[in-house]
Amino acid sequence: MVFHFFHHPRARRTPAALAVLLSLTVALAAACASPDPPSKRFGEILWRYPGTSEPLKVQTLSADAYAAIPPASRGKAVTIIVHPAYSLFFRDERRSTFTEAKYDLLKYQLDTEARFISEIARTDNVLILVLPGSYPKESIAPLSYTAYLNSLTGGSATVYAVYSETSSTGNLPMDTMVTLYGFLRSIKATTVLVGGGYIGRCQREFYNQMVAYVDKVRTYVVPDISSISPDDISDRQAVEFLDSIKQKDYEPVKRLIQKLTQGGANTLPLPPLHHL
């Protein structure tokens, strides 16, 4: 809107007139300013995951776990998900408010990861979940997290859990790493496919451990099942990542993995479950 002010060349502006002009200028500036982007609290969806008094039904990986693996599941790829559903069950509620763009990306990643875990748990493929530290003490909703994990894995005999040192690191205690190493060697695993989150954070720490301590097993980060931290991207990038992921184009995620690992991670597209 354009306002034209006409006045006589010799007319003097009174203080009252100047005040009117100033208030009008402020009002116009406010009208043209961009409003703050809407925000959403990610923790508000916790109500969809009621808690349980049941214990965790995912068996902890042990030194003799290999004996229960059926012959058809040996000599194949093993999938490992680092800190599943971290964004919902472990992020501090005070840091759980996001712009709509980041909220939508986190929700899509959460749903994709849950669907993948549920699908692979119904096969004979070996799946290992790296759960965050002592999660009953560190999760913001531990009973809901237990129910979430139980519902996805369905008591599968080929799904195992190991525990990272804390909820803020993907590193395993050394005795757990030794157990994992022995398990992979015993079932003659050819490949380890790493997913979960966050890219460049806990996932990177776990990947680096695998590369350092587990030989003769190729280890890859899989962009298709890896989660991006909202702290590492802008709103614009969140929109771009979500658009590409929905189109099954994981090249942008792959580039982010390379950036946040300084090129130190090998990546591999997710093979069909029946080819694992």
C-alpha positions in Angstrom: 0.0 0.0 0.0 1.4 3.4 -1.0 0.5 6.7 0.8 1.1 10.1 -0.8 1.5 13.1 1.5 0.9 16.5 0.0 1.9 19.7 1.8 2.6 23.3 1.1 6.3 24.0 0.7 6.3 26.4 3.6 4.0 24.3 5.8 5.6 23.3 9.1 5.0 19.8 10.6 3.8 20.0 14.1 5.0 17.6 16.8 1.5 16.0 16.7 1.8 15.4 12.9 5.2 13.9 13.3 3.9 11.5 15.9 1.2 10.4 13.6 3.7 9.8 10.8 6.0 7.9 13.1 3.2 5.6 14.4 2.0 5.0 10.8 5.6 4.0 9.8 5.9 1.6 12.7 2.5 0.0 11.8 3.5 -0.5 8.2 6.8 -2.1 9.2 5.0 -4.5 11.5 2.6 -5.4 8.7 5.4 -6.2 6.3 7.5 -8.2 8.8 7.5 -12.0 8.4 5.7 -13.8 11.3 7.6 -16.2 13.4 7.5 -19.7 11.9 5.0 -22.0 13.6 6.5 -24.5 16.1 5.5 -27.9 17.3 6.5 -29.9 20.4 7.7 -33.3 19.2 7.2 -34.9 22.6 3.4 -34.3 22.3 3.1 -37.5 20.2 4.3 -39.6 23.2 0.6 -40.3 24.1 0.5 -42.6 21.1 3.0 -44.9 22.9 1.5 -45.9 26.2 3.8 -47.4 28.8 4.0 -51.0 29.9 4.8 -52.8 33.1 6.3 -55.7 31.1 10.0 -56.1 30.9 11.9 -55.6 27.7 11.4 -58.6 25.5 14.4 -58.0 23.3 17.1 -60.5 24.4 20.5 -59.1 25.3 23.3 -60.3 23.1 25.4 -62.8 25.0 28.6 -64.8 24.3 26.6 -67.9 23.4 23.8 -66.2 21.4 25.3 -67.4 18.1 24.2 -71.0 19.0 20.5 -70.1 18.6 21.0 -68.5 15.1 19.4 -70.9 12.5 21.7 -72.0 9.6 19.7 -70.0 7.1 20.5 -66.8 8.9 24.3 -67.3 9.0 26.8 -66.0 6.5 24.6 -63.1 5.7 24.4 -59.4 6.5 23.6 -58.2 10.0 21.7 -55.0 10.5 22.4 -52.7 13.5 20.2 -49.8 14.4 21.9 -47.2 16.7 19.6 -45.6 19.3 16.2 -46.3 17.7 13.6 -43.6 18.2 16.1 -41.4 20.0 14.4 -38.2 18.9 11.2 -39.1 20.7 12.2 -41.0 23.8 15.5 -39.3 24.8 15.6 -35.7 23.7 15.1 -33.3 26.6 11.5 -32.0 26.5 12.9 -28.4 26.8 14.7 -28.9 23.5 11.8 -30.7 21.8 10.1 -27.8 20.1 10.8 -27.5 16.4 9.7 -25.6 13.4 7.2 -27.4 11.3 9.9 -28.3 8.7 12.1 -30.1 11.3 9.1 -31.7 13.0 7.9 -33.2 9.8 11.3 -34.6 9.0 11.7 -36.1 12.5 8.3 -37.7 12.3 8.9 -39.2 8.9 12.2 -40.6 10.0 10.7 -42.0 13.2 7.9 -43.8 11.2 10.3 -45.1 8.6 12.7 -46.5 11.2 9.8 -48.1 13.1 8.4 -49.7 9.9 11.8 -51.1 9.0 12.5 -52.6 12.4 9.0 -54.2 12.4 9.5 -55.6 8.9 13.0 -57.0 9.5 11.9 -58.5 12.8 9.4 -60.7 11.0 12.2 -62.2 8.9 15.0 -64.6 9.8 17.6 -61.8 9.3 19.7 -60.8 12.4 18.9 -57.4 13.8 20.8 -55.8 16.7 19.6 -52.7 18.4 22.1 -50.4 20.2 20.0 -49.1 23.0 21.0 -45.9 24.8 22.9 -46.6 28.0 20.7 -47.5 31.0 17.6 -46.3 29.3 15.2 -46.9 32.2 17.1 -44.0 33.9 17.9 -41.9 30.9 14.8 -42.0 28.8 12.1 -39.3 29.3 9.5 -42.0 29.0 11.2 -45.4 29.7 8.0 -47.5 30.1 6.8 -46.2 26.8 10.1 -46.9 25.2 10.0 -50.5 26.5 6.5 -50.9 25.0 7.6 -49.4 21.7 10.5 -51.8 21.4 8.4 -54.8 22.3 5.7 -53.9 19.8 8.2 -53.5 17.0 10.3 -56.6 17.6 7.4 -59.0 18.5 9.7 -61.3 20.5 11.7 -62.2 17.4 14.4 -64.9 18.1 16.9 -63.1 15.8 16.6 -59.6 17.3 19.2 -58.7 20.0 20.0 -55.7 22.1 23.4 -54.2 23.2 23.8 -51.1 25.3 26.0 -48.1 24.6 27.9 -46.5 27.5 25.3 -43.7 27.9 22.4 -42.2 26.0 24.7 -39.5 24.6 27.3 -41.8 22.9 27.2 -44.6 20.5 30.3 -46.2 21.9 29.9 -49.7 23.4 31.7 -50.8 26.6 34.7 -52.8 25.6 33.3 -56.1 27.0 30.2 -55.6 24.9 32.3 -54.9 21.8 34.1 -58.1 22.4 30.8 -60.0 22.6 29.6 -58.4 19.4 32.8 -59.2 17.7 32.7 -62.9 18.7 29.0 -63.1 17.7 29.6 -61.7 14.2 32.6 -64.0 13.7 30.7 -67.1 14.9 27.7 -66.6 12.6 30.1 -65.7 9.7 28.5 -62.4 9.1 29.8 -61.0 5.8 28.5 -57.4 6.1 27.2 -55.1 8.8 24.6 -52.5 7.8 24.4 -49.5 10.3 21.3 -47.3 10.6 19.7 -45.2 13.3 21.0 -41.9 14.6 22.1 -39.5 14.7 24.2 -39.3 11.5 27.6 -37.8 12.4 27.0 -38.3 16.1 26.2 -41.5 18.0 26.0 -43.4 14.8 29.4 -42.2 13.7 30.9 -43.3 17.1 29.5 -46.8 16.8 30.6 -47.0 13.2 34.2 -46.0 14.1 34.3 -48.7 16.8 33.1 -51.3 14.3 35.8 -50.3 11.8 38.5 -50.3 14.5 37.8 -53.5 16.2 35.9 -55.8 13.9 38.0 -57.2 11.0 37.0 -59.3 8.0 33.4 -57.9 8.1 32.5 -55.0 5.8 30.7 -52.2 7.6 28.5 -49.6 5.9 26.2 -46.8 6.9 22.9 -47.1 5.2 21.4 -43.7 4.3 17.9 -45.2 3.9 17.5 -46.0 7.6 19.7 -43.3 9.1 18.3 -40.3 11.0 19.4 -36.7 10.8 19.7 -34.6 13.9 17.5 -31.4 13.8 20.5 -29.5 15.3 22.7 -30.2 12.2 20.4 -28.7 9.5 18.4 -25.6 8.7 14.7 -25.4 8.1 15.3 -25.1 4.4 17.5 -28.2 4.5 14.9 -30.1 6.5 12.4 -29.5 3.7 14.9 -30.5 1.0 15.9 -33.7 2.9 12.3 -34.7 3.4 11.4 -34.1 -0.2 14.3 -36.2 -1.5 13.7 -39.0 1.0 10.0 -39.3 0.0 11.2 -39.7 -3.6 13.6 -42.5 -2.5 16.5 -40.3 -3.4 19.1 -40.7 -0.7 21.9 -39.0 -2.3 21.5 -35.8 -0.2 21.6 -38.0 3.0 24.6 -39.7 1.7 26.4 -36.4 1.1 25.5 -35.4 4.7 27.0 -38.6 6.0 30.2 -37.9 4.2 30.3 -34.3 5.4 29.6 -35.2 9.1 32.1 -38.1 9.1 34.7 -36.1 7.1 34.5 -38.8 4.4 35.3 -41.5 6.8 32.2 -43.7 6.4 31.4 -46.2 3.6 27.8 -46.1 2.6 25.5 -48.6 0.9 21.9 -48.5 -0.2 19.6 -50.7 1.7 19.2 -54.1 -0.1 15.8 -55.7 -0.2 15.2 -57.7 3.0 15.1 -61.0 1.2 18.6 -60.2 -0.2 20.2 -59.4 3.2 
